[in-house]
Amino acid sequence: MKKYCLLGLSAGLSPATFAQLTDWIRPVAELQAGDTAWVAVCAILVLFMTIPGLALFYGGMVRKKNVLATMVQSFAVCCLISLLWMGVGYSLAFTPGDGFLGGSERLFLNGLNVFTEQQMLTVYPGAPTIPESVFMVFQMAFAIIAGAIITGALAERMKFSALLCFVGLWSLLIYVPTAHWVWALDGWLANDGVLDYAGGTVIHINAGVAGLVAAIMLGKRVGYGREVITPHNLVLTLIGTAMLWIGWFGFNAGSALAADGRAGMALATTQIAAASGALSWILIETLCRHKPSALGLVSGAVAGLVGITPAAGFVSVQSALFIGAITGAVCFVGVTKLKYWCGYDDSLDAFGIHGIGGIVGAVLTGIFVSSEITGAETTVWIQLKSVLITVVFSAVGSVILLKIIDKFIGLRVDHDAERQGLDLVLHGERVE
């Protein structure tokens, strides 16, 4: 006897909303081994983006005395958010709730069902052809990289304890609600028609804004603007970018939650946008009479990847070309001009690339979305509204969290510790 994921009505969804959901809920008999294998591999690829991808990407851009501390942050965030996601994050993000927050059905993954031939129920009927455990780990990897992105804005000056407190609380109190609003089937922004295929709003804008707020509240690094602060090893950054680029296929194509045509479209648009963003960046560098730099090339590639993330499964490959190029150009201005005009020290350009790139990508999704591809429509206004809501929510929430943490344990290492380097001061180790 076929079993369906009939949690919608018991969760209080309206009959009309539930009727829409059941149009694409499949019976247990249609659980697909191919879909399961594909999404499981994509979950591994997304985790690969953080460790080692983002760790190397960020680690190569800091000074030598801070490289271990910077890379350790990505690894520690991975561990912390994995446990928080298991305990409460997954349940509050993806179980049926009231449109603003999920319920308690999966606290500490209680009731997470293993598929048998007799029965498989899931709190998220949007992924009916894969085990819920695979979906949970896939989304866990998203939550991990969202928290890890923030560390780039805080590099070389924040206490390790303060960083873990901030990222952990931010993940539960800011990221989890936003994920529910946009991706849960009863999320209020989802019901408004907001499109965010793989996290342009939920991850990149959210994390980028949090990083910007934290960078401003921490203040500039010692010597910033008066001393030359250069990356200690761009080879690590190039290797990290390559890992991010490859992992991004899991990020975007995996968000189809099936091995199907939409996954293939997201795969293609991701590659085109990354290449377009990279070339856009170094072209502008050349036009501005600079040499085309390795750092510029990888920054443009990541900008293009960020820009296509909210649109990957909703636009054509031709549109992806423009999205990547536009995002690369706008992020170039954000990184090379805006932060100097405004006077903040976004150490590794977490806001300049992820925050700004996410905003541009979300708006361009509303411009380039193809109803022939997605079967749905949105407007630039709806996309812009989601951007504004996310920016305000993340900014205000981050300010409150940082002020509380600063009051109890302090945010920043002292002047002498910063001069000596965080590797020795915080971890008692260093790179020779």
C-alpha positions as CSV (number, residue, x, y, z in Angstrom):
1,M,0.0,0.0,0.0
2,K,1.4,3.4,-1.0
3,K,2.2,5.8,1.8
4,Y,2.1,9.6,1.2
5,C,3.7,12.4,3.2
6,L,0.5,13.7,4.6
7,L,1.8,16.1,7.3
8,G,0.4,19.2,5.7
9,L,-3.2,19.1,7.1
10,S,-2.1,18.0,10.5
11,A,0.3,20.9,10.6
12,G,-2.5,23.4,10.1
13,L,-2.0,24.3,6.4
14,S,-5.1,25.6,4.6
15,P,-6.8,23.1,2.3
16,A,-5.8,25.3,-0.7
17,T,-2.2,25.3,0.3
18,F,-2.1,21.6,1.0
19,A,-3.8,20.9,-2.4
20,Q,-0.9,22.8,-4.1
21,L,1.7,20.8,-2.2
22,T,0.1,17.4,-2.9
23,D,0.4,18.1,-6.6
24,W,4.1,17.3,-6.4
25,I,4.2,14.8,-3.5
26,R,5.1,11.3,-4.7
27,P,4.3,8.0,-3.0
28,V,6.9,6.0,-1.2
29,A,6.9,3.5,-4.1
30,E,8.7,6.1,-6.2
31,L,11.7,6.5,-3.9
32,Q,14.6,6.7,-6.4
33,A,18.1,5.2,-5.9
34,G,19.4,7.7,-8.5
35,D,18.0,10.7,-6.7
36,T,19.3,9.4,-3.4
37,A,22.8,8.9,-4.7
38,W,22.9,12.3,-6.5
39,V,21.7,14.3,-3.5
40,A,24.0,12.4,-1.1
41,V,27.0,13.2,-3.3
42,C,25.9,16.8,-3.5
43,A,25.7,17.0,0.3
44,I,29.3,15.9,0.4
45,L,30.2,18.4,-2.3
46,V,28.6,21.3,-0.3
47,L,30.5,20.2,2.8
48,F,33.6,20.0,0.7
49,M,33.1,23.7,-0.1
50,T,33.6,24.6,3.6
51,I,36.3,22.1,4.6
52,P,38.6,22.4,2.8
53,G,37.4,24.8,0.2
54,L,36.5,28.0,2.1
55,A,39.2,27.2,4.7
56,L,41.9,27.4,2.0
57,F,40.2,30.3,0.2
58,Y,40.2,32.4,3.3
59,G,43.5,31.0,4.7
60,G,45.5,32.1,1.7
61,M,44.3,35.7,1.9
62,V,45.3,36.5,5.5
63,R,48.8,37.2,6.8
64,K,51.0,34.2,7.7
65,K,50.6,34.8,11.5
66,N,46.8,34.3,11.2
67,V,46.5,31.4,8.7
68,L,45.9,28.6,11.2
69,A,43.4,30.6,13.2
70,T,41.5,31.5,10.0
71,M,41.3,28.0,8.8
72,V,40.4,26.6,12.2
73,Q,37.4,28.9,12.2
74,S,35.9,27.0,9.2
75,F,36.5,23.6,10.8
76,A,35.2,24.7,14.2
77,V,32.1,26.2,12.6
78,C,31.5,23.0,10.8
79,C,31.5,21.0,14.0
80,L,29.4,23.5,16.0
81,I,26.6,23.9,13.4
82,S,26.5,20.2,12.7
83,L,25.4,19.6,16.3
84,L,23.1,22.7,16.5
85,W,21.4,21.5,13.3
86,M,20.9,18.1,14.7
87,G,19.6,19.4,18.0
88,V,17.1,22.1,16.9
89,G,18.1,23.8,13.6
90,Y,16.7,21.2,11.2
91,S,13.4,20.9,13.0
92,L,12.8,24.6,13.3
93,A,13.7,25.2,9.6
94,F,11.9,22.4,7.8
95,T,9.1,21.0,9.9
96,P,5.6,22.4,9.3
97,G,5.0,25.5,11.5
98,D,3.2,28.8,11.3
99,G,5.0,30.3,8.3
100,F,7.6,32.0,10.4
101,L,9.2,29.1,12.2
102,G,9.0,25.3,12.1
103,G,7.9,22.9,14.8
104,S,9.4,20.5,17.2
105,E,8.8,17.2,15.4
106,R,12.5,16.7,14.6
107,L,14.3,18.0,17.7
108,F,17.5,16.0,18.1
109,L,16.3,14.3,14.9
110,N,13.7,12.4,16.9
111,G,11.6,10.4,14.5
112,L,13.9,10.7,11.6
113,N,12.7,7.8,9.6
114,V,14.7,5.2,7.8
115,F,13.1,4.0,4.6
116,T,11.6,0.5,4.6
117,E,9.5,-1.2,2.0
118,Q,6.5,-0.6,4.3
119,Q,6.7,3.1,5.2
120,M,8.6,6.3,4.9
121,L,7.1,9.5,6.2
122,T,8.9,12.8,6.1
123,V,8.4,16.3,7.5
124,Y,9.5,17.7,4.2
125,P,7.3,16.4,1.3
126,G,9.2,18.6,-1.2
127,A,11.9,15.8,-1.4
128,P,9.8,12.6,-1.7
129,T,12.2,10.5,-3.7
130,I,15.1,10.6,-1.2
131,P,15.4,9.5,2.4
132,E,14.8,12.3,4.9
133,S,18.3,11.6,6.4
134,V,19.9,12.6,3.1
135,F,17.8,15.8,2.8
136,M,18.7,16.7,6.4
137,V,22.5,16.3,5.8
138,F,22.2,18.3,2.6
139,Q,20.6,21.2,4.4
140,M,23.1,20.8,7.3
141,A,25.9,21.5,4.8
142,F,24.1,24.7,3.7
143,A,23.8,25.9,7.3
144,I,27.5,25.1,7.8
145,I,28.8,27.2,4.9
146,A,26.5,30.1,5.8
147,G,28.1,30.4,9.2
148,A,31.6,29.9,7.8
149,I,31.2,32.7,5.2
150,I,30.8,35.2,8.0
151,T,34.3,34.5,9.4
152,G,35.8,36.1,6.3
153,A,34.7,39.6,7.5
154,L,36.1,39.1,11.0
155,A,39.4,37.6,10.1
156,E,42.6,38.5,12.1
157,R,41.0,40.2,15.1
158,M,38.1,38.4,16.7
159,K,38.3,36.2,19.8
160,F,37.7,32.5,19.0
161,S,35.2,32.1,21.8
162,A,33.3,35.2,20.7
163,L,33.2,34.0,17.1
164,L,31.8,30.6,18.0
165,C,29.1,32.2,20.2
166,F,28.1,34.6,17.5
167,V,28.0,32.2,14.6
168,G,26.2,29.6,16.7
169,L,23.5,32.0,17.9
170,W,23.3,33.6,14.5
171,S,22.7,30.2,12.9
172,L,19.8,29.4,15.2
173,L,18.2,32.8,15.6
174,I,18.8,34.3,12.1
175,Y,19.6,31.7,9.6
176,V,17.1,29.1,10.7
177,P,14.0,31.4,10.6
178,T,15.1,32.8,7.2
179,A,15.5,29.3,5.8
180,H,12.0,28.5,7.0
181,W,10.5,31.7,5.5
182,V,12.0,31.0,2.1
183,W,12.3,27.2,1.7
184,A,9.7,25.6,3.9
185,L,6.5,24.7,2.1
186,D,4.5,26.9,4.5
187,G,7.1,29.7,4.7
188,W,5.6,33.1,4.4
189,L,8.1,34.4,1.8
190,A,7.8,31.3,-0.2
191,N,4.0,31.7,-0.3
192,D,4.6,35.4,-1.4
193,G,6.3,34.0,-4.5
194,V,10.0,34.7,-3.6
195,L,12.4,32.6,-5.6
196,D,15.7,31.5,-4.1
197,Y,16.8,28.4,-5.8
198,A,19.9,27.5,-3.7
199,G,20.5,30.3,-1.1
200,G,21.2,33.7,-2.6
201,T,19.0,35.3,0.0
202,V,19.0,32.7,2.8
203,I,22.8,32.1,2.7
204,H,24.7,34.8,0.9
205,I,22.8,38.0,1.7
206,N,22.2,36.7,5.2
207,A,25.8,35.9,6.0
208,G,27.3,38.8,4.1
209,V,25.2,41.3,6.0
210,A,26.0,39.7,9.3
211,G,29.7,39.8,8.4
212,L,29.5,43.5,7.5
213,V,27.8,44.4,10.8
214,A,30.3,42.4,12.8
215,A,33.2,44.0,10.9
216,I,31.9,47.5,11.7
217,M,31.3,46.7,15.3
218,L,34.8,45.1,15.7
219,G,36.5,48.0,14.1
220,K,39.4,47.9,11.7
221,R,42.5,45.7,12.0
222,V,45.5,47.2,13.6
223,G,47.4,49.1,10.9
224,Y,44.6,48.9,8.4
225,G,44.9,51.8,5.9
226,R,48.4,52.7,7.2
227,E,50.3,49.5,6.6
228,V,50.4,47.2,3.6
229,I,48.3,44.1,4.4
230,T,48.7,41.5,1.7
231,P,47.7,37.8,1.3
232,H,50.5,35.5,2.5
233,N,49.8,32.7,0.0
234,L,47.5,33.1,-3.0
235,V,48.3,29.6,-4.1
236,L,46.1,28.4,-1.2
237,T,43.4,30.8,-2.3
238,L,43.4,29.5,-5.9
239,I,43.2,25.9,-4.7
240,G,40.4,26.9,-2.3
241,T,38.5,28.6,-5.2
242,A,38.8,25.5,-7.4
243,M,37.3,23.5,-4.5
244,L,34.5,26.0,-4.1
245,W,33.8,26.0,-7.8
246,I,33.5,22.3,-8.0
247,G,31.5,22.1,-4.8
248,W,29.1,24.7,-6.1
249,F,27.7,22.2,-8.5
250,G,26.4,20.3,-5.5
251,F,25.2,23.5,-4.0
252,N,23.1,24.5,-7.0
253,A,22.4,21.4,-9.0
254,G,21.8,19.4,-5.8
255,S,19.0,21.9,-4.9
256,A,16.8,20.2,-7.4
257,L,16.6,17.4,-4.8
258,A,16.5,14.9,-7.7
259,A,18.7,13.8,-10.6
260,D,16.5,15.4,-13.2
261,G,16.3,18.1,-15.9
262,R,16.3,21.0,-13.5
263,A,19.5,19.7,-11.9
264,G,21.1,19.6,-15.3
265,M,20.0,23.1,-16.0
266,A,21.4,24.3,-12.7
267,L,24.7,22.5,-13.5
268,A,25.0,24.4,-16.8
269,T,24.0,27.8,-15.6
270,T,26.4,27.5,-12.6
271,Q,29.4,26.9,-14.9
272,I,28.5,29.7,-17.3
273,A,28.0,32.2,-14.6
274,A,31.3,31.4,-12.8
275,A,33.3,31.8,-16.0
276,S,31.5,34.9,-16.9
277,G,32.0,36.5,-13.5
278,A,35.7,35.7,-13.5
279,L,36.3,37.2,-17.0
280,S,34.2,40.2,-16.2
281,W,36.3,41.0,-13.1
282,I,39.7,40.8,-14.8
283,L,38.4,42.7,-17.8
284,I,37.4,45.6,-15.6
285,E,40.8,45.4,-13.9
286,T,42.5,45.7,-17.3
287,L,40.2,48.6,-18.3
288,C,41.1,50.4,-15.0
289,R,44.8,50.0,-16.1
290,H,45.6,47.3,-13.6
291,K,47.2,44.0,-14.3
292,P,44.7,41.1,-14.4
293,S,45.3,39.6,-11.0
294,A,45.0,36.0,-9.7
295,L,43.0,37.3,-6.7
296,G,40.7,39.2,-9.1
297,L,40.1,36.2,-11.3
298,V,39.1,34.0,-8.3
299,S,37.1,36.8,-6.8
300,G,35.1,37.2,-10.0
301,A,34.5,33.5,-10.3
302,V,33.1,33.4,-6.7
303,A,31.0,36.5,-7.4
304,G,29.5,34.8,-10.5
305,L,28.8,31.7,-8.5
306,V,27.1,33.7,-5.8
307,G,25.0,35.7,-8.4
308,I,23.7,32.6,-10.1
309,T,22.8,30.8,-6.8
310,P,19.3,32.1,-6.4
311,A,18.6,31.8,-10.1
312,A,20.3,28.6,-11.1
313,G,17.3,26.4,-11.8
314,F,15.0,29.2,-12.9
315,V,16.9,30.9,-15.8
316,S,18.4,29.9,-19.2
317,V,22.1,29.4,-19.8
318,Q,22.0,32.6,-21.9
319,S,20.7,34.6,-18.9
320,A,23.4,33.0,-16.7
321,L,26.0,34.6,-18.9
322,F,24.6,38.1,-18.1
323,I,24.0,37.3,-14.4
324,G,27.6,36.2,-13.9
325,A,29.0,39.2,-15.8
326,I,26.8,41.8,-14.0
327,T,27.5,40.3,-10.6
328,G,31.2,40.2,-11.2
329,A,31.2,43.9,-12.2
330,V,29.1,45.1,-9.3
331,C,31.1,43.0,-6.8
332,F,34.3,44.5,-8.2
333,V,33.0,48.0,-7.3
334,G,32.0,46.7,-3.8
335,V,35.4,45.2,-3.1
336,T,37.7,47.8,-4.6
337,K,35.7,51.0,-4.0
338,L,32.7,50.8,-1.7
339,K,34.4,49.5,1.4
340,Y,37.0,52.3,1.1
341,W,34.4,55.0,0.5
342,C,32.5,53.8,3.6
343,G,35.5,53.1,5.7
344,Y,34.8,49.6,7.0
345,D,37.3,46.7,7.2
346,D,35.6,43.7,5.6
347,S,38.8,41.6,5.9
348,L,38.3,39.0,3.2
349,D,35.3,40.7,1.4
350,A,32.6,38.5,2.8
351,F,30.1,41.3,2.3
352,G,31.7,42.6,-0.9
353,I,31.3,39.3,-2.7
354,H,28.6,37.3,-0.8
355,G,26.4,40.1,0.5
356,I,26.5,42.3,-2.6
357,G,26.6,39.3,-5.0
358,G,23.6,37.8,-3.2
359,I,21.6,41.0,-3.5
360,V,22.4,41.4,-7.2
361,G,21.6,37.8,-7.9
362,A,18.3,37.9,-6.1
363,V,17.2,41.0,-8.1
364,L,18.4,39.6,-11.4
365,T,16.4,36.4,-10.7
366,G,13.3,38.5,-10.9
367,I,14.5,40.0,-14.2
368,F,15.7,36.8,-15.9
369,V,13.4,34.1,-14.5
370,S,11.9,32.0,-17.2
371,S,8.4,30.7,-16.8
372,E,9.1,28.1,-19.4
373,I,11.8,26.6,-17.2
374,T,10.4,27.0,-13.8
375,G,6.7,27.0,-14.3
376,A,6.5,29.9,-11.9
377,E,6.8,33.6,-12.1
378,T,8.0,36.3,-9.8
379,T,8.6,40.0,-10.0
380,V,11.5,42.3,-9.3
381,W,9.5,43.9,-6.5
382,I,8.9,40.6,-4.8
383,Q,12.6,39.7,-5.0
384,L,13.6,43.2,-3.8
385,K,11.2,42.9,-0.9
386,S,12.8,39.6,0.2
387,V,16.3,41.3,-0.1
388,L,15.2,44.2,2.2
389,I,13.6,41.9,4.7
390,T,16.6,39.7,4.9
391,V,19.1,42.6,5.2
392,V,17.1,44.3,8.0
393,F,16.5,41.0,9.9
394,S,20.1,39.9,9.7
395,A,21.6,43.3,10.5
396,V,19.4,44.1,13.5
397,G,19.7,40.5,14.8
398,S,23.4,40.6,14.4
399,V,23.8,43.9,16.2
400,I,21.8,42.6,19.2
401,L,23.8,39.3,19.4
402,L,27.1,41.1,19.1
403,K,26.3,43.6,21.8
404,I,25.3,40.8,24.2
405,I,28.4,38.8,23.5
406,D,30.6,41.9,23.8
407,K,29.1,42.6,27.2
408,F,29.8,39.1,28.6
409,I,33.1,37.9,27.0
410,G,34.2,40.7,24.7
411,L,34.6,40.5,20.9
412,R,38.1,41.4,20.0
413,V,41.6,40.3,21.0
414,D,43.8,43.1,22.5
415,H,46.3,45.2,20.5
416,D,49.4,43.2,21.4
417,A,47.7,39.9,20.7
418,E,46.6,41.1,17.3
419,R,50.2,42.3,16.5
420,Q,51.6,38.9,17.6
421,G,49.1,36.9,15.5
422,L,46.1,34.8,16.4
423,D,47.8,31.5,15.6
424,L,50.1,31.8,18.6
425,V,47.8,33.8,20.9
426,L,44.6,31.7,20.4
427,H,45.9,28.3,19.5
428,G,49.5,28.1,20.6
429,E,50.6,27.1,17.1
430,R,52.1,28.7,14.1
431,V,53.2,28.0,10.5
432,E,56.9,28.0,10.0
